[in-house]
Every structure is written in C-alpha cells, then in structure tokens.
Amino acid sequence: MTAIADIPLRGRATRDRPLADLTWLRVGGPADWLIQPADADDLAGFLAALGPDVPVFPMGVGSNLIVRDGGIAGVVIRLGRGFNDIRIEGDLVIAGAAALDAHVAIKAAEAGRDLTFLRTIPGSIGGALRMNAGCYGSYVADHVVSARVIDRDGRARVLGRGDIAFAYRTTDLPPDTIVTEVTFRADAGAPVMLSAKMADQIAKRDATQPTRDRSAGSTFRNPAGFSSTGRADDTHELKAWKVIDDAGMRGATRGGAQMSWMHSNFLINAGGATADDLESLGEEVRKRVFETQGIALEWEIMRVGMKRRDGSG
Ligand SMILES: Cc1cc2nc3c(=O)[nH]c(=O)nc-3n(C[C@H](O)[C@H](O)[C@H](O)COP(=O)(O)OP(=O)(O)OC[C@H]3O[C@@H](n4cnc5c(N)ncnc54)[C@H](O)[C@@H]3O)c2cc1C
C-alpha cells in the first residue's frame, strides 16, 4: 500500500499538523496528516489510494468540535478554495462544501432566495449538512435537494434528499463520507427584506449568546421527550440551558473552561483552556444535571480524537 506521503495530490498534505487554530474553541492536538485537496477529483484519487485501515475524518471550520489534546490519528480532510463556489440557478442554490453558511445566505439573499436561517450559523456547508444545522425554525433538511459526496473508498456519488435520514442535529451519513457540494431549494424573497431579516437574527444572537467568546455553539442538545403538553415526543421543548441553570452550573469553571454566564448552554474557552478542561467541565455538568433532575444530557458538540497520545485517554 502506498505511503500517505507518496500518494499523488495536487492539494496540500501536512504531517503532524496542529488543529487548534482550525477550531472555534482553539484547542486540540495535531492530525497525523491534514489533507487539503485541490478539488473533488483530487480528493477522490487520494482516498482511492489511501490504505483502507487509515481512519479519515472530514473537518469543516471546527465550529462544532472539541478536538482532544492528543489530536486525531490518521487523516483529517479539510476542504478549501476548490470547494467554495456558490451558484444560484432559479430556485436552486448550489454551494461547495467549504463555503461558509453565512456567505451562502448572503449570496442567496442578494439573488432573492431565502436561506436566511444559515446567516448566523458559523459553520461550512459540509458541516451544516452533516449536522442538519438549523435555527429560527428552519433546518438544512427542509431545503436540501441533493448532495455530492465522496465515500471513504474514493467513489463519488450524488445523494438525493431521500437518500439521507435527517434528525435533530444529525444525519445518517457515514462519518468518513465527505460532502463536497449541496444543492438547496429556497423560496423567493425581496433582497431588502431578506437582508433585514438577517440583520434581526444577528442582533438577536448578539443579545442572547456569547458570540464574541470562543465556543462551539450549544453544548448539549435540548432534551428529547419533554414537551409543554407532558407527552413523550421529540419536540425538545425543555431547554438544556434551563436544566443547567437548575443544576447550579451557570458560570461553573474548570481550568480555562467555563459555562457562559450569558448563556449557560455555551461552553467557552475563557482563556488557556485545554480540550480536557472543556470536556471534563461538560461531563461535570451532565453529572450534576442527572443527579439533580434525572435527565441525561446529550452532547451536541462533537468530541473527536485522543485524550493523550499514549492512547490511555
Ligand atoms: C457561536 C456558535 C453558534 C452556533 N449556532 C448554531 C445554530 O444556531 N444551529 C446549529 O445547527 N449549529 C450551530 N452551531 C454549531 C455549528 O456551527 C454547526 O454544527 C455547523 O454546522 C458545523 O459546521 P462546521 O463546518 O464548523 O463543522 P465542524 O465543526 O468542523 O464538524 C462538525 C461535523 O461535521 C462534519 N463535517 C464537516 N465538514 C464536512 C464535510 N465536508 N463532509 C462531511 N462531514 C463534514 C465533521 O466530520 C463533524 O462530524 C453554532 C456554533 C457556534 C460556535
């Protein structure tokens, strides 16, 4: 099997590349290899030549990730310039997986198409599809027509909306399948109205969330099965911030990690936090919420990689 360093690639391959600066929380160890393919063909060729035992992790802009301090074994794929294109064709918005959600929302709005819900989500389109990102009542799942993906073995496929199972903040895409492009269908809207709607959303976020701190957004999913009617269902009406408050964990700290005073479901790097500080504080919150209310909070932030390089973590 060809060594990773010898696999032909038009893009860039970097060995032992620290990942902290590629994440919103600014923590985490290195990737054995960071691969930044030039385009989809380059990526497909690389994956086809890569030994099947090497783990592959696709990374967006790291706005929903804690990369652990020991880093990520194997290959991390990060899409860049060759995957940034955004096109509007009638009511379709076609975006490369590395395009930022905010740029897609703005470009769509300028063309009179409403994907405004993406404006304040700080991720990339690949991460948005994988996570079924959403806010203000709209989710990626509501708009997806199709997605271009490349499987772990290098096979390129087009998935229709019905080929992907979407659920609250997740999909059933295999974790090593790489999204390269997504086609959305978007309603029409007057650009000036869409622009005003996005400005409102930004103001609302800034007033309620620590948008200037280093975070990865909501730390825990809103607990399933709690609706205002008391019925067991999937409405997620009980808010994670409320149960964290009730457990007395707003403002709790560990090392440089803190549960934000402004929004208690935001775990922030208040300065000098390690990935271990952040994850341990999150686990402490889960424990306290379970002890006080019997609710098992589920992480929304993905934690990836190894705690320590000796594999003991
Ligand atoms: C301040 C703040 C506010 C946020 N608000 C929201 C919100 O309102 N709603 C919401 O849904 N989320 C929110 N988030 C979370 C986050 O922005 C989303 O989950 C986003 O979709 C993640 O995209 P990313 O590119 O950063 O992905 P990453 O964090 O890099 O990765 C997340 C997951 O997506 C996968 N992934 C990334 N790119 C690809 C790709 N090309 N192909 C296949 N898989 C890929 C990764 O493997 C990983 O499993 C917020 C985060 C922050 C920091």
The ligand as an ORCA input file, in Angstrom:
! r2SCAN-3c Opt
* xyz 0 1
  C     -21.416     30.713     18.153
  C     -21.973     29.465     17.542
  C     -23.319     29.400     17.244
  C     -23.864     28.238     16.670
  N     -25.197     28.207     16.375
  C     -25.720     27.117     15.764
  C     -27.107     27.080     15.399
  O     -27.853     28.026     15.599
  N     -27.579     25.984     14.807
  C     -26.784     24.896     14.539
  O     -27.274     23.912     13.972
  N     -25.470     24.893     14.885
  C     -24.928     25.978     15.481
  N     -23.609     25.983     15.820
  C     -22.801     24.762     15.634
  C     -22.049     24.662     14.293
  O     -21.836     25.928     13.708
  C     -22.802     23.787     13.298
  O     -22.944     22.459     13.790
  C     -22.096     23.719     11.947
  O     -22.968     23.119     11.013
  C     -20.777     22.960     11.975
  O     -20.113     23.207     10.747
  P     -18.522     23.171     10.656
  O     -18.141     23.429      9.248
  O     -17.925     24.062     11.670
  O     -18.247     21.653     11.010
  P     -17.195     21.033     12.066
  O     -17.459     21.588     13.425
  O     -15.819     21.172     11.534
  O     -17.628     19.497     12.020
  C     -18.887     19.127     12.534
  C     -19.266     17.768     11.944
  O     -19.475     17.916     10.547
  C     -18.639     17.023      9.821
  N     -18.217     17.690      8.582
  C     -17.718     18.939      8.437
  N     -17.480     19.189      7.140
  C     -17.827     18.060      6.468
  C     -17.808     17.671      5.109
  N     -17.381     18.490      4.133
  N     -18.233     16.435      4.800
  C     -18.676     15.576      5.741
  N     -18.713     15.876      7.042
  C     -18.298     17.113      7.400
  C     -17.467     16.708     10.741
  O     -16.862     15.444     10.424
  C     -18.168     16.699     12.082
  O     -18.798     15.438     12.226
  C     -23.036     27.132     16.392
  C     -21.652     27.213     16.686
  C     -21.129     28.364     17.250
  C     -19.656     28.434     17.524
*
